[in-house]
């Protein structure tokens, strides 16, 4: 992000798109508000430049050099050699915007950046696997995702499957010698394409999670289900089959069977009327159809739902060790019977579903100074767990140091801790393949990318200490700060497009890939 005066932004000869920028409250135009009401539209990425043609007027006596000119009416034009000030990098918590300044994204640090407006805000979404291959690096990109809405009234809510295609590279290549780069540059002005299919959902959607599919497994054929679970504010957890909706986006003329898509395949009623936010799927690579779904509610209870040859089975006995709302759940990536949870009681608990007592087997009782909002289990280094708290802190835990229940000794200390965010952490997730990299989002309107493997050199220490009065040092592990969205709720790395992050906020979705990851 860079900062400029509002005058400079208004008088720039070109406008670099729908880029995120912060403006004072009440400064949005009616046109902008109308645009936010449009569902399923990408914002224009590159506006065309317009230059007014100069009017050339030839007088009747063009050779008359003695024409009198009133210099008071037409004062002499003096060309100024003074260049406008260069944009400055804006660092949250270090710099402050002066009156009349706005934030403007620096597209030179993004390989790709697109924004999408929606009818209703979405608290949660998940990325759907596709058949386009893994480790995709070339542009334009295509991504599928599923989200749930937070509408004005319960009956207006929906579960929506999106197909985002023609996601072109938005950074112009500096080396024009490569023909492939030239082709990509020529496509920069092409608009992304957004298609979607929706199904009605009674009540606002607190969280959405898609059934996990092994990386080596393609998308199941349309005759087989692809399940998505939604945590509703009504206290129910619905399981939907979205595979026909994906088919309708890919195959022209295909019409989904409403009896299959518009009715839940199963509804979990174990939580009564207590709503919740915590939810996570697990499956066995050996048997992907053997699914397990954990759901946690605001009354501190966690329930397990499994699958049998005849369908889903919601177990009636809850897991109970938390004393307040369960905020997040994560299955172990290596131990199929083990999961972790975090809660508003400030703790992180480790559980074994085989335990008849339905109590946690280990835990960190004072993981944060406030509510623990989110956790993420590292899939490559399975003893590392990330947590984000209501105080804005991010911590990395070595689970080998967590004491078992009944054991004596001091509470473990985090192996890394960061206090960069200035508001509650709303989402956190390890990179799917790089075990030292993670992303986080906060209620301070920031999405941050981190690398725990980065260490600060002695030569850099002095430069990092040179911050404005009242500012703070930038952690060397902080790779990137993405801004421009309001009230960011959830983020995910795309597992098939390395380095690509998708985020949802009050004002819609962002899809971006930086030069840092």
Phi, psi and omega in degrees: 000140174236161179241141177223164173287155180299327180296317181297320180295320183289331185261006179294143184286337177231153178243121182272069161072202182279027191298145180295137174209149179261134177229159179300153179301140178085359182269352180292140181277166177296326180297321179295320180294322179295323180295323180292342179274354180278128181266138173071039177230133170281146175286150183296122185281325184218104178286144179288151177272139177235131177237129180288136178289138177286138176273126179254115182247122179261125178284165180295327180240082185291339183270002182279105181271358185261017181295132181278136180235130177280105184290341177288328178280318180241086180293153180297141180270123179253124178279127180265132177272358181287126180274147177296150181298142180289145178301144179255144177290130181260124179244118181301138180083346178253312179253157176234142178285131175281167180298129180091356179266147177229159177272140178225128184293143176263101185287353178288345181257004176247134168280327181210138177205118180224153178232150182223129176269151180226163180295312183234146178299155179236122177286333190210152176205171173213155181268132180265138176290155179223179182260019185271000176103160178262166177055043182281128183243337187275154176253154001284153182261161175227137180220145176244139175212162178235139181218164176237150188261164171236083186274176183290325177229156189302321186287347181271359183283157183214156163258126186235133173256124181252145168240113178257116181233172184056039176279088186281159172298134182250009176249126180283140182285138179278338181255108184271008182281338183271122183294326179296319178296323178297319179297320179294320179296322180295334183271000184298328183276357180283139182280143172294160181244131179237125175233151181205158173226137185235155173229146182292147181219120181282117179096152177298149183262115180280325180203147178232134176220134180266147176305131180287139175239136179301148182300328183278351184262131177287171175300135181297152177298161187297340179285344180252154185280153169230106192271144173229133179255141178233130176268114184265152178291350177282352183097359180258149174246117181258144176244122186245151173259108183260003183301318177296331179292323176295319179298320180295332178282334185262332186244110179302135177089350180285130179245118181294150175281113184297332179294339179267324186265327187271353177243131180301141174293333179196149176233128179268119181251012187299332186274000182066233178257008180279118178281172181201178181230335186279133181194140177202138176268159168213150176212161178266133177298328180288330181218082184301337181282349177274095188256151173225136182231124176260139176223134181236142186244179184285351178262021172076008182261145178237130179241150179246132174240131182240175176245148175230170177305336181266353179139203182276152180222111179273116180286143189272338183271120181276161171271126186225106169218337177286155180245005178210187185306134175277120187263329183203155181223144178214125173286147174294138179284347184239335181246106190294345182255007185244139175216164178240153178219158173225160191211165173290355175276010176079005187251161169240129183241145176247134187233156172234118185294344179281348180290120181291336181287345182056034177244155179294149182261345178199166179178171175239108189287327180238065183291323179224168178281353180214196180306140171265111189273321188214153175221160176211129182263128182290125185276344178264314177249092197287356177265003179258133179229132176264148174219149177231134186250170180292340179277357179095002181277148175240132182227147175246128184245141171264108186292347176291342180264357182283130184279147178283159180299132181092346180280149178267165179126169183283159176295143178293155176257147178294148178280344174204145179213138182226141179236042183287312182293145184251017179205171183307141174284127184258339181199148178208141183202131173292150171299140185294337182232335180265109192285355179253357186252138175214165177238150178218154174228154182223165176289000174271016175068029178243142164245122185242143176247134187230154174223110182291344182280349182280132175239144182280128177284153179300324182293335183275343187301315181297321180293322181288336179283346184276074181244157180298158179301133182084356179276196181208162181288147176271120180300137180297338179284346180280110184274323192201144174235118178257130182228179176113341176266157180250127176059064181293130185253322185205148179225152174212142168282142174280120186290344183250353177235092188307133176084354182273131180243139174239136182227148176241143183212181181302328184255020174119198184252149168239142173235121183211155175223127186259171176279354185273332183232000000 
